[in-house]
């Protein structure tokens, strides 16, 4: 039991209740952040909503919080989503290779001849 000092006076609460309330506050905060920028539609099937909520909801919120802690940059979650989308779009543009880049000596594939040729095991037993 812990004694809490509140406006009405002192009250005693179990430590388990205090820990639960503290953890619940973080979940409520994550839900509040997700609510600012949700993209779920009313006509979408429930399982698609669930997949979108798991990926774009919880994952983006957690990544956003880690990003803010690491970079010390105060950025809104909507701007953070925009940055992620732009970086993914740029990534797909930079992965394209031209024909000249693909045929460099480092990336060229050459077939090597082998001295003997093995047959398929099934064809040995069938004949």
C-alpha positions as CSV (number, residue, x, y, z in Angstrom):
1,X,0.0,0.0,0.0
2,X,1.2,3.5,-0.9
3,X,-0.1,6.7,0.4
4,X,-1.0,9.3,-2.2
5,X,-1.4,13.0,-1.5
6,X,-4.3,14.3,-3.6
7,X,-6.5,17.4,-3.5
8,X,-9.1,15.8,-1.1
9,X,-6.4,14.5,1.3
10,X,-4.4,11.4,1.6
11,X,-5.6,8.1,0.1
12,X,-4.0,4.6,0.1
13,X,-3.8,2.5,-3.0
14,X,-2.2,-0.8,-3.8
15,X,1.1,-0.7,-5.7
16,X,-0.4,-3.0,-8.4
17,X,-3.1,-0.5,-9.2
18,X,-0.6,2.3,-9.4
19,X,1.6,0.3,-11.8
20,X,-1.4,-0.6,-13.9
21,X,-2.5,3.1,-14.1
22,X,1.0,4.1,-15.1
23,X,1.2,1.5,-17.9
24,X,-2.3,2.3,-19.1
25,X,-1.4,6.0,-19.4
26,X,1.3,5.1,-22.0
27,X,-1.2,3.0,-24.0
28,X,-3.7,5.8,-24.0
29,X,-1.0,8.2,-25.2
30,X,-0.2,5.8,-28.1
31,X,-3.9,5.5,-29.0
32,X,-4.2,9.3,-28.9
33,X,-1.2,9.8,-31.3
34,X,-2.7,7.2,-33.7
35,X,-6.0,8.9,-33.7
36,X,-4.6,12.1,-35.1
37,X,-3.6,10.5,-38.4
38,X,-5.5,7.3,-39.0
39,X,-6.3,6.3,-42.6
40,X,-9.0,3.7,-42.1
41,X,-12.1,3.8,-44.2
42,X,-15.6,2.9,-43.2
43,X,-16.2,0.6,-46.2
44,X,-13.1,-1.5,-45.8
45,X,-13.3,-5.1,-44.6
46,X,-12.4,-5.6,-40.9
47,X,-9.3,-7.7,-41.6
48,X,-7.9,-5.1,-43.9
49,X,-8.5,-2.5,-41.2
50,X,-6.7,-4.7,-38.7
51,X,-3.7,-5.1,-40.9
52,X,-3.5,-1.4,-41.7
53,X,-3.9,-0.6,-38.0
54,X,-1.2,-3.0,-36.9
55,X,1.3,-1.7,-39.6
56,X,0.5,1.9,-39.9
57,X,-0.8,2.5,-36.4
58,X,1.3,0.8,-33.8
59,X,4.5,0.4,-35.8
60,X,4.6,4.0,-37.0
61,X,3.8,5.4,-33.5
62,X,6.6,3.2,-31.9
63,X,9.0,4.2,-34.6
64,X,8.1,7.8,-34.3
65,X,8.8,7.8,-30.5
66,X,12.2,6.1,-31.0
67,X,13.1,8.6,-33.8
68,X,12.2,11.5,-31.5
69,X,14.4,10.0,-28.7
70,X,17.4,9.3,-30.9
71,X,17.5,12.4,-33.0
72,X,16.1,14.9,-30.4
73,X,14.0,16.3,-33.3
74,X,10.5,17.4,-32.3
75,X,8.4,16.4,-35.4
76,X,4.7,15.6,-35.7
77,X,3.6,12.1,-36.5
78,X,2.1,13.3,-39.8
79,X,5.3,14.8,-40.9
80,X,7.1,11.7,-39.8
81,X,4.8,9.6,-42.0
82,X,5.5,11.9,-44.9
83,X,9.2,11.5,-44.5
84,X,8.9,7.7,-44.4
85,X,6.8,7.7,-47.6
86,X,9.3,10.0,-49.4
87,X,12.3,7.9,-48.4
88,X,10.6,4.7,-49.6
89,X,9.8,6.4,-52.9
90,X,13.3,7.5,-53.3
91,X,14.6,4.1,-52.4
92,X,12.7,2.5,-55.3
93,X,14.1,5.1,-57.7
94,X,17.7,4.5,-56.7
95,X,17.6,0.7,-56.9
96,X,17.2,0.7,-60.7
97,X,20.4,-0.2,-62.5
98,X,21.3,0.5,-66.1
99,X,22.5,-2.1,-68.5
100,X,26.1,-0.7,-68.3
101,X,26.1,-1.0,-64.5
102,X,24.8,-4.5,-64.6
103,X,27.5,-5.8,-67.0
104,X,30.6,-4.7,-65.0
105,X,33.3,-7.3,-64.5
106,X,32.5,-7.5,-60.8
107,X,28.9,-8.4,-61.4
108,X,29.2,-10.5,-64.6
109,X,28.3,-14.2,-64.3
110,X,30.3,-16.7,-66.1
111,X,29.4,-20.4,-66.6
112,X,32.1,-22.8,-65.6
113,X,32.6,-26.2,-67.3
114,X,32.6,-29.2,-65.2
115,X,34.5,-32.4,-66.0
116,X,31.7,-34.8,-65.5
117,X,28.0,-34.7,-65.9
118,X,25.7,-36.3,-63.3
119,X,22.3,-37.7,-64.3
120,X,19.1,-37.4,-62.4
121,X,18.6,-40.1,-59.8
122,X,15.1,-40.8,-61.0
123,X,16.2,-41.4,-64.6
124,X,18.7,-44.1,-63.4
125,X,16.1,-46.2,-61.7
126,X,13.5,-45.8,-64.4
127,X,15.6,-47.3,-67.2
